[in-house]
């Protein structure tokens, strides 16, 4: 594939990515994005599946991410699955992922890792 085709392909890919997120897309770092209630990581080399589907991002935290926060060191997230609250921590320096965690485990791990950011408390009512 020549350089012109690669540039065109990359531009089309970016347009498809933005169109698929319907405005619910936020860059969290140079590698991670929030899109449609998931947090995903850009792989070092995007790929095509056997079925011909292009995979530009790898989902790290699946559906129902209802709350997240980030800084230059960490991404933290709250996820609700079947009325259960789960928490996640991603350390950006080495892509270390902790989760799913209970609220107590999340608080302990945040303290251990010296995570300074916090989640919006509105999403933490009625925790099981």
N, C-alpha and C positions, 0 to 999 in steps of 0.2 A: 504494500500500500504506500503510495507516494505521500509526501508531506502535506500537500493540499487536501488530499482525501482524509488524512488523519485529523487535520484541523477541522474540516467540515464535520467529520464523524464526532469529534469531541464537542463541537458546538451543538450538534443535534442531541447528543447525550445530555448535555447540561439543560437544554430546553425541555427534554422529556422528563428529566428529574424534577425540575421546577413545576412543570404542568401536572405531574402525578401527585404532588403534595398539596395542591389546591390552596396555596398561601399559608399552610401550616408547616412551615419549614424554617428552622433556625440553625445556623452554624454555631456549634458549641466550642469547637477548637479547629485546628487545621485538619483534623482527622475525623471528628465526630459531628453528627448532625441529629437534630430532633425533627422527625417527620411523621405526621399522622399517628401520634401516640406511641411511637417507638423511638429508641435511640440506636443509631447505627454508626458503624465505622467504615470509612473508606478503605478497602483492602489495598495492599501494595500493588496488586495487579488485578484490575477488574476482569471479569471473565464471562464467557457465554456458557449456558447450560446445554445439555444434550438436546433439550427441547427447543433450542434456539432463543431462549430468553436471556437477555443481558442482565448481569448482576453487578450493579455499580457499588452497592454497599452491603455490608454484612450486619445483620441485626444483632445487637448486643443485648438490649433489653426489649423484649417483645411487647406486644400490644398492651394497651391500657396504662401507659405512663401518664399519670395525672398531674404530676408536679415534678419539677426539676430545677436545679440551680447549678451554676458552674463558675469557675474562676480559671486562672492560668494553671492550676495544679490538679484540680479535681472536677468531676461531674458527679452530682448526687441526684438520685431520683426516687420517686415514690410511685409504686405500681399497685393497682387494685385488680385482683383476679379472684373471681367467685367470692366476692365480699371479704377477701383476705387482703390485708395491707402488707406489701413487701417493699423493701428498701434496697437500694443499690449504691455502690461507690465505684467510680472508675478513676484510677490514678493515671493521669495523662503522661507522666514521665516514662512509664514502662508498660502502659496499657493493662495494668493489673485491675481485675474486676472482682469485687466482692458482692455477692448476692445470689439469690434473694436472701435477705436478712429480715429478722423480726425487728421491731422498733428498738428493743433493748440491745440486741446485737449490733444494730446500726449505730446507736449512740456510743457504744463501747468502741467500735471500730473507728468512728469519726474522731474520738478522743485519742486513740492510739496513733492514728495517722495525722493528727493535728489539722483536721479539716476545719477551715474557718467559715465556710459558707453554710447557710441554713435553708431548709425548705420552708415554703409558705405554710404556716400552721393551719390555715383554713381547710386543708385537705387531710388533716390528721384526726378528725373527729370520729368517734365511734370505732376506734381501733380494736380489732379482735386479738 
